[in-house]
């Protein structure tokens, strides 16, 4: 079995660096409302390496470039949204968007657009559920909703939709 056939049958392996680091930063965001930059840097580096290996193995290097461009565009857009309403999103959420964008971007424009729609829907649902059932409402984090879990969940949805279509 060739590497190309193996990777085409196991598409989810391509997204593992972003999804695993996304899971780790989601847990940390819930616990402390901080997103460690070391996890973001590690996840982005690993995801870019995996994207390059996959793109070279199927002889379409533009996929790696496409993923980087979609990720940067998504992070810039998220940064603009954070600047429009200060305090709503932090820099950690912007970098988490960059991390997830590297995985979702491999699947093309449709997956990225659907990911952004899912961010809106999952984000609103997460916001409502978190404010209703906040387990930390009697701590210093009361009233602050961690947004990384919504970004990662929406990223997983965007990847799944990208694979289906």
C-alpha positions in Angstrom: 0.0 0.0 0.0 1.4 3.4 -1.0 1.5 6.4 1.4 -1.0 8.2 -0.8 -3.6 5.4 -0.4 -3.0 5.2 3.3 -3.4 8.9 3.8 -6.5 9.1 1.6 -8.2 6.4 3.6 -7.2 8.0 6.9 -7.9 11.7 6.3 -8.5 12.4 9.9 -4.8 11.7 10.7 -3.9 14.9 8.8 -5.9 17.0 11.3 -4.6 15.3 14.5 -2.0 18.0 15.5 -4.6 20.8 15.5 -7.4 18.7 17.0 -5.2 17.3 19.8 -3.6 20.7 20.6 -7.1 22.2 20.3 -8.4 19.8 22.9 -5.5 20.6 25.2 -6.0 24.4 24.9 -9.8 23.9 25.4 -9.2 22.2 28.7 -6.7 24.9 29.8 -9.1 27.7 28.7 -11.9 26.2 30.7 -9.6 25.7 33.8 -7.8 29.1 33.8 -9.1 31.2 30.9 -5.6 31.2 29.4 -4.5 29.6 26.2 -0.8 28.6 26.4 1.2 30.0 23.5 3.6 27.0 23.7 0.7 24.7 22.8 -0.3 27.0 20.0 3.2 27.2 18.6 3.7 23.4 18.9 0.3 22.7 17.3 0.9 25.1 14.4 4.4 23.8 13.7 3.2 20.2 13.8 0.2 20.9 11.6 2.2 22.8 9.0 4.7 19.9 8.9 1.9 17.3 8.5 0.2 19.5 5.8 3.5 19.7 3.9 4.1 16.0 4.1 0.6 15.2 2.9 0.7 17.8 0.1 4.0 16.6 -1.1 2.9 12.9 -0.9 -0.1 13.6 -3.2 2.0 16.1 -5.4 -0.3 19.1 -4.7 1.8 21.6 -2.7 -0.8 24.3 -3.1 -2.9 22.5 -0.4 -0.3 23.4 2.2 -0.2 27.0 1.0 -4.0 27.1 0.9 -4.2 25.9 4.5 -1.7 28.6 5.7 -3.5 31.3 3.8 -7.0 30.3 5.1 -5.6 30.1 8.6 -4.0 33.5 8.5 -7.1 35.1 6.9 -9.3 33.5 9.6 -7.0 34.7 12.4 -6.9 38.2 10.9 -10.7 38.2 10.7 -11.0 37.0 14.3 -8.5 39.6 15.4 -10.6 42.3 13.7 -13.7 41.0 15.4 -11.9 41.1 18.7 -10.9 44.7 18.1 -14.4 45.7 17.2 -15.6 44.8 20.7 -12.7 44.8 23.1 -13.0 42.2 25.9 -15.2 39.8 23.9 -12.3 37.7 22.5 -8.7 37.6 23.6 -5.5 37.0 21.7 -5.6 33.4 22.8 -8.8 33.0 20.8 -7.2 34.5 17.8 -4.3 32.1 18.0 -6.6 29.2 18.5 -8.4 30.2 15.3 -5.0 30.2 13.6 -4.3 26.6 14.9 -7.7 25.3 13.8 -7.5 27.1 10.5 -4.4 25.2 9.5 -6.4 21.9 9.7 -9.7 23.2 8.3 -7.9 25.1 5.5 -6.7 21.8 4.0 -10.2 21.0 3.0 -10.9 24.1 0.9 -13.1 27.2 0.9 -16.3 25.4 1.5 -15.0 23.8 4.7 -13.7 27.2 5.9 -17.0 29.0 5.2 -18.9 26.2 6.9 -16.4 26.3 9.8 -17.1 30.1 10.3 -20.9 29.4 10.2 -20.4 26.6 12.8 -18.3 29.0 14.9 -21.3 31.3 15.1 -23.8 28.6 15.9 -21.7 26.6 18.2 -20.4 29.8 19.8 -23.8 31.1 20.6 -25.0 27.7 21.9 -21.8 27.4 24.0 -22.3 30.9 25.4 -25.9 30.2 26.4 -25.1 26.9 28.0 -22.0 28.2 29.8 -23.7 31.1 31.3 -26.6 28.9 32.4 -24.6 26.0 33.8 -21.3 27.8 34.7 -19.5 25.4 37.2 -17.1 28.3 38.1 -19.8 30.9 38.9 -18.4 31.3 42.4 -14.8 31.8 41.4 -12.8 34.7 40.0 -13.7 33.5 36.5 -17.4 34.1 36.9 -19.0 35.8 33.9 -16.1 34.9 31.6 -16.9 32.3 29.0 -14.0 30.3 27.5 -14.3 30.4 23.7 -11.6 27.9 22.7 -13.9 24.9 23.1 -16.4 26.4 20.7 -13.6 27.1 18.1 -12.3 23.6 18.3 -15.7 22.0 18.1 -16.6 24.1 15.2 -13.3 23.2 13.6 -14.1 19.5 13.9 -17.5 20.1 12.4 -15.9 22.1 9.5 -13.4 19.3 8.9 -16.2 16.7 8.8 -18.2 18.7 6.4 -15.0 19.3 4.3 -14.5 15.5 4.0 -18.1 14.8 3.1 -18.2 17.4 0.3 
